[in-house]
Amino acid sequence: MPHKENGLFQVFIVNKIRKENAHTQTLMMNASLPDAFAGQFVMAWLPGIGEKPFSISGNDPLNLTVCDVGPVSHALCQLKAGDKLWVRGPLGKGFVLSGEAHILVGGGYGAAPLSFLAKQARELGQEVTVCLGAKTKADLIMVEQFEDLGCQVLLATEDGSAGKQGLVSLPLLRAMEQNMAAGVYACGPTGMLLAVRQLCRSVQVPAQLSFEALIRCGIGLCGSCELSEETCQLLGISSGFLVCHDGPVVILKD
């Protein structure tokens, strides 16, 4: 079990490291994180470096998928098996599986939390279709992990190097045509999520959207992760939505 210090951080040991692409890797820790759900996140801290939020990409044991962007992420990408990592969480509100069939939509490293969700759904014997989008084939992550879970995987890349050429909305349309009763769960850039929202609303399919934001405190105090007024209006939710506290997942019924 991870060891708690000061009632806040739990100290984990890096057990294994899995390379996802040239700039992204998954840290596989030595233990699970109690009470964690897909869609939640943690604050990962290294002494003398800093703290940064990361979505939970698995919890058997705890997996954190890190893209080498910025000083904290770069330091995490230098960790080796046996190194310590301090983790605060789980934090935020995650996905809620609803129904027997699910369409998961990931843009870039937005695929990371969806791998945790896919595993939970497949363990229940439920049908999962995964739509992944990226700029190029080299930017895609976790394709094999989803396939190994028994998910149908549909790809789109902007340059056409893998799957359909274009945006992830193309495989999403195909997946929705195959099963209009399936709920949609998405994680990625805000523009992608708003496009998914519009598409789902046009055919009255429920959607759960996991937003990325600048998270500093992780507990709803600093306000750095507040969604813009325009985004809240487009989603049909109240203004002042804090991604770290009220999200990261927004559950939309219509």
C-alpha positions in Angstrom: 0.0 0.0 0.0 1.2 3.6 -0.6 2.4 5.5 2.5 0.7 8.7 3.5 2.6 11.7 4.7 1.0 14.6 6.5 -2.5 13.4 5.6 -2.1 14.8 2.1 0.5 13.0 -0.1 0.9 9.3 -0.6 4.3 8.1 -1.6 4.4 5.6 -4.5 7.3 3.8 -6.0 7.6 3.6 -9.8 7.4 -0.1 -10.6 7.5 -0.1 -14.5 7.5 2.4 -17.3 5.7 1.9 -20.6 6.6 4.0 -23.6 3.4 5.3 -25.4 5.1 7.4 -28.1 8.2 9.5 -28.5 7.0 12.1 -26.0 4.7 10.2 -23.7 5.1 7.4 -21.2 3.0 5.7 -18.5 4.4 5.4 -15.0 3.1 2.2 -13.5 3.3 2.4 -9.7 3.7 -0.2 -7.0 0.1 0.1 -5.6 -3.4 1.2 -6.4 -5.0 4.4 -5.3 -7.9 3.8 -2.9 -11.4 4.9 -4.1 -10.2 6.2 -7.5 -12.7 6.3 -10.5 -12.0 6.8 -14.2 -12.0 10.5 -15.1 -10.6 11.6 -11.8 -7.1 13.0 -11.5 -4.2 13.4 -9.0 -1.6 16.0 -8.2 1.8 14.5 -8.6 4.7 16.2 -6.8 8.5 15.9 -6.9 10.5 17.7 -4.2 12.3 20.7 -5.5 10.5 20.5 -8.9 6.8 21.1 -8.3 3.3 19.7 -8.6 1.1 19.1 -11.6 -2.2 17.4 -12.3 -2.4 14.1 -14.2 -5.4 12.0 -15.1 -5.5 8.4 -13.8 -5.0 6.1 -16.8 -5.3 2.9 -14.7 -5.5 1.8 -11.1 -4.5 -1.8 -11.0 -1.9 -0.6 -10.0 -2.0 3.2 -10.3 -1.0 4.4 -13.8 -0.2 8.0 -14.7 0.4 8.9 -18.3 2.8 11.8 -18.8 3.6 13.9 -21.9 7.0 15.5 -21.7 5.8 19.2 -21.8 7.0 21.6 -19.1 9.4 21.2 -16.2 7.4 18.9 -13.9 6.4 16.6 -16.7 10.0 16.5 -18.0 11.2 15.5 -14.5 8.6 12.8 -14.3 9.7 11.4 -17.6 13.2 11.1 -16.1 12.0 8.8 -13.3 13.3 5.2 -13.3 11.9 2.1 -11.7 12.4 2.3 -7.9 12.1 6.1 -7.8 9.5 7.8 -5.5 6.6 9.9 -6.5 4.3 11.9 -4.2 0.6 11.8 -5.2 -2.4 13.8 -3.8 -5.8 12.5 -4.7 -8.0 11.1 -6.2 -9.5 14.5 -7.0 -12.5 15.8 -8.9 -15.6 14.1 -10.4 -15.1 11.3 -12.8 -17.1 9.4 -15.5 -20.3 7.5 -14.6 -20.9 4.4 -16.8 -24.5 4.4 -18.0 -26.1 1.7 -20.2 -24.5 -1.4 -21.8 -22.7 0.2 -24.7 -20.2 3.0 -24.8 -18.3 5.2 -27.3 -15.1 6.7 -26.0 -13.6 9.6 -27.8 -10.0 10.7 -27.2 -8.0 13.6 -28.7 -4.2 13.3 -28.3 -3.3 12.3 -24.8 -7.0 12.6 -23.8 -6.9 8.9 -24.5 -5.2 8.3 -21.1 -8.2 8.5 -18.7 -10.4 6.7 -21.2 -8.2 3.6 -20.9 -9.2 3.3 -17.3 -12.9 3.8 -18.2 -12.6 1.2 -21.0 -11.1 -1.4 -18.6 -14.0 -0.8 -16.1 -16.6 -1.2 -18.8 -15.0 -4.3 -20.3 -14.7 -5.9 -16.8 -18.5 -5.6 -16.7 -18.8 -7.3 -20.1 -20.0 -4.2 -21.8 -19.5 -3.1 -25.4 -16.8 -0.4 -26.0 -15.9 1.4 -29.2 -12.9 3.8 -28.9 -12.4 6.7 -31.3 -8.9 8.2 -31.2 -7.7 11.2 -33.0 -4.3 12.9 -33.4 -2.2 14.9 -35.8 -0.2 11.9 -37.0 0.1 8.2 -36.4 3.2 8.9 -34.2 1.0 11.1 -31.9 -1.5 8.3 -31.1 -1.3 6.6 -27.8 -2.7 3.4 -26.2 -4.1 1.9 -29.4 -2.8 -1.6 -28.5 -4.0 -1.2 -24.9 -7.6 -0.6 -26.1 -7.4 -3.5 -28.6 -6.1 -5.8 -25.9 -9.2 -5.0 -23.8 -11.4 -6.2 -26.6 -12.6 -2.7 -27.7 -13.4 -1.8 -31.3 -10.8 1.0 -32.1 -11.4 3.6 -34.8 -8.7 6.0 -35.7 -8.4 9.5 -37.4 -5.3 11.5 -38.1 -5.0 14.9 -39.6 -2.4 13.8 -42.1 -4.1 10.4 -42.9 -1.1 8.4 -41.6 -3.5 6.2 -39.6 -7.2 5.6 -40.0 -9.4 8.2 -41.6 -7.9 11.5 -42.7 -9.4 14.3 -40.7 -10.8 14.9 -37.2 -11.9 12.4 -34.6 -15.5 13.4 -35.4 -15.3 11.1 -38.5 -14.9 7.8 -36.6 -17.3 9.1 -33.9 -20.0 9.5 -36.6 -19.4 6.0 -37.7 -19.6 4.6 -34.2 -22.8 6.5 -33.5 -24.3 5.1 -36.7 -23.4 1.6 -35.6 -25.1 2.0 -32.2 -27.3 5.1 -31.5 -28.1 3.8 -28.0 -24.5 4.1 -26.9 -23.5 6.9 -24.6 -20.5 9.1 -25.5 -17.5 9.8 -23.2 -14.8 12.2 -24.4 -11.6 13.7 -23.3 -9.4 16.1 -25.2 -9.0 19.8 -26.1 -11.9 22.1 -25.5 -12.6 22.7 -29.2 -12.9 18.9 -29.8 -15.2 18.5 -26.8 -17.5 21.3 -27.9 -17.7 19.6 -31.4 -18.6 16.3 -29.7 -21.2 18.1 -27.6 -22.8 19.6 -30.7 -22.8 16.3 -32.5 -24.3 14.4 -29.6 -26.9 17.0 -29.0 -28.0 17.0 -32.7 -29.0 13.3 -32.3 -30.0 13.4 -28.6 -27.2 11.2 -27.4 -26.0 11.7 -23.8 -22.4 12.9 -23.5 -19.8 13.1 -20.7 -17.0 15.4 -21.4 -13.7 15.6 -19.5 -12.0 19.0 -19.7 -8.4 20.0 -19.6 -7.5 23.2 -17.7 -4.7 25.0 -15.8 -5.1 23.3 -12.4 -3.0 24.7 -9.6 -4.6 23.8 -6.2 -6.8 20.8 -7.2 -9.4 21.6 -4.6 -11.4 24.5 -6.0 -9.8 27.4 -4.1 -7.6 29.3 -6.6 -10.0 29.5 -9.5 -7.3 29.0 -12.2 -9.2 26.2 -13.8 -12.5 28.0 -14.3 -14.2 27.4 -17.6 -14.8 30.5 -19.7 -18.3 32.0 -19.7 -18.6 31.2 -23.4 -17.8 27.5 -22.9 -20.3 27.3 -20.1 -23.0 28.8 -22.3 -22.2 26.4 -25.1 -22.5 23.5 -22.7 -25.7 24.8 -21.1 -24.2 24.8 -17.6 -23.9 27.5 -14.9 -20.9 29.9 -15.1 -18.1 29.6 -12.6 -17.5 25.9 -13.3 -14.2 24.8 -11.8 -12.6 21.9 -13.6 -10.8 20.6 -10.5 -13.8 20.6 -8.2 -17.0 20.5 -10.3 -15.3 18.4 -13.0 -13.1 17.4 -14.8 -16.1 15.5 -16.2 -19.3 17.4 -17.3 -22.3 15.1 -17.6 -24.8 16.3 -20.2 -28.2 14.7 -20.5 -29.5 16.3 -23.7 
